[in-house]
Amino acid sequence: MTPLPFLILLLSICFCKSDDRLTAAKPLLPGDKLVSNGGVFALGFFSLDNSTANPYVGIWYHNIAERTYVWVANRDNPIGNGLSGNLVLTNTSGLVLSDSKGRILWTTANNVTTGSDGAVALLLDTGNFIVQSPNFTQIWQSFDQPTDTLLPGCKLWANYKTHTTVRIVAWKGSQDPSSGKFSLSGDPSTGFQILVWRETSLYWRNGLWNGATASDKNGYMWSEVVDDGEVIYTTYNMDNNTRRSHMKLDYTGDLLLRIWINQSWLVLFQLPGDGCRHYGSCGPFGYCDSTVSTLKCRCLDGFEPADGFSANFSRGCVRKEALRCHGDQFLTLPGMRVPDKFVYVRNRSFEECTAECDRNCSCTAYAYLNLSSILATGGPSRCLAWTGELVDLEKTGPIGASVYLRLAGSPGHSSTVNHKSGIGVVLKIVLSVISFLLILTCIYLLLICKPKGTQVNKETLIRSVLGHLSTSQEVWDQNLEFRSIRFEDIATATNNFHDTNILGKGGFGKVYKGTLETGKEVAVKRLSHGSEQGIEHFRNEVVLIAKLQHKNLIRLLGCCIHEDEKLLIYEYLPNKSLDKFIFGMF
């Protein structure tokens, strides 16, 4: 009698053991499951509503608390109510899922017609479900037909010769694995970027593909981009193969990278998320600034909102000054995700890329990217050019690239192309310095020519200086407690007097908040152009503030005269003025 309990135990162990493979003689039936050799993944029939019916066949992580599916075979063709299903490996090495009525719900396709006897279907520890011939030739793999998830080692590819691409499609809902409205793929036209679509409209774009590495306390991750001259693909891996991770296109349209740690999924990144990262949110010539805590649409330098003061950027931005083609300059915009709708100009050096855009009047911007981390047969250099509007830009900071924007020539912009304009800038600087020295010389002569022991009245001195304002660009009396500041520095400090920096305005003009190159915050009063009353007000204010010194009075830090611009630079009061505290209490 003793061997009988042992025999029963042995038989129960055999019946409960999970295998990692299917053969033509052993199909998968409801209640069965395959478990990969290392116990990482499982494959079988499942239901999302905990009912007795199991309408789907899929792959999920094995032995973790939160059931997480990474692949579904028949997502759009579930097994009907009251019916059972079976998954079989045919004699022609194809997988076929059918219901109890014999209706085929899902099947694989392969080109093998002979020599496939003895093939097996294996579930690997990578999460890849493969069909393999007896000589270990891979006939089919689930990695070639992903659903909504990319696992480490799975390739996201695009063939830019045939304009075909692998595509992953999000679930329709959190409990509905059927195909939803969001999908992700490589760019079939160029293969250079990853795109997320909402039905037929672009929803998000990641910019150009590039190999990258990242590490933190949760481990080390790297991605690889390979271009063989026809197909370009990207894949990612983790340093610890036992750590469960995946990239998932959520039914909300966000792309997530998650790792399993401390018995839960930790999201390492989620894009596009909320804010202006959605495709084209900031309109033409606008960009999403993601370097600040709250994402915000802004206009590129040299542009202003098309709707004026409106916060609606759907119409984007317009040029402050029209292009003239000849004499235009290129402004460097560092740290940018490059715009969409670029033209790839092959086999160009940086100098050739620059010259080609410069001589083409329709070229509005260019970029030159040396993607050295891409394994490419044709070289890693990328000369990109844009004609017409620039759409879907993002300021990303150090991880971004430099975009060279075409602007009409002006003293405030530096050029990387037009060297003649550089000479003009140098001449203006030299003339400004000469004017400045002449003013200092006049002040010096006034001081040394006065009678001994006689003090020059400060107001008289200021009026002497201001007498030169109509003919000079800058003023600086070192005996006063304010100095001259270059107009270019003030324009930079106030973001070219952008409307978002306005602190207040009145009949004299507007007051802007600015940050000097030293980091000091200032308030800049800009007098209205052509106002005679404004000129007199300007003179009186310089004299009055120069004479008054008190800890409760705002200090005049400097002034600037540039052509018809007249500006006063005050210290900035971040807590507003004293009267706000005195009268705001009542």
Secondary structure, 3 states (H helix, E strand, C coil): CCHHHHHHHHHHHHHHCCECEEECCECECCCCEEECCCCCEEEEEECCCCCCCCCEEEEEECCCCCCCEEEECCCCCCCCCCCCEEEEECCCCCEEEEECCCCEEEECCCCCCCCCCCCEEEECCCCCEEEECCCCCEEEEHHHCCCCEECCCCCEEEECCCCEECEEEEEEECCEEEEEEEEEEECCCCCCEEEEEECCEEEEEEEECCCCEEEECCEEEEEEEEECCCEEEEEEEECCCCCCEEEEECCCCCEEEEEEECCEEEEEEEECCCCCCCCCCCCCCEEEECCCCCCEEEECCCEEECCCCCCCCCCCEEECCCCCCCCCEEEEEEEEECCCCCEEECCCCHHHHHHHHHHCCCEEEEEEEECCCEEECCCCEEEEEEECCCCCEEECHHHCEEEEEEECCCCCCCCCCCHHHHHHHHHHHHHHHHHHHHHHHHHHHHHHHCCCCCCCCHHHHHHHHHCCCCCCCCCCCCCCCCEECCHHHHHHHCCCCCHHHEEEEECCEEEEEEECCCCCEEEEEEECCCCHHHHHHHHHHHHHHHHCCCCCCCCEEEEEEECCEEEEEEECCCCCCHHHHHHCCC
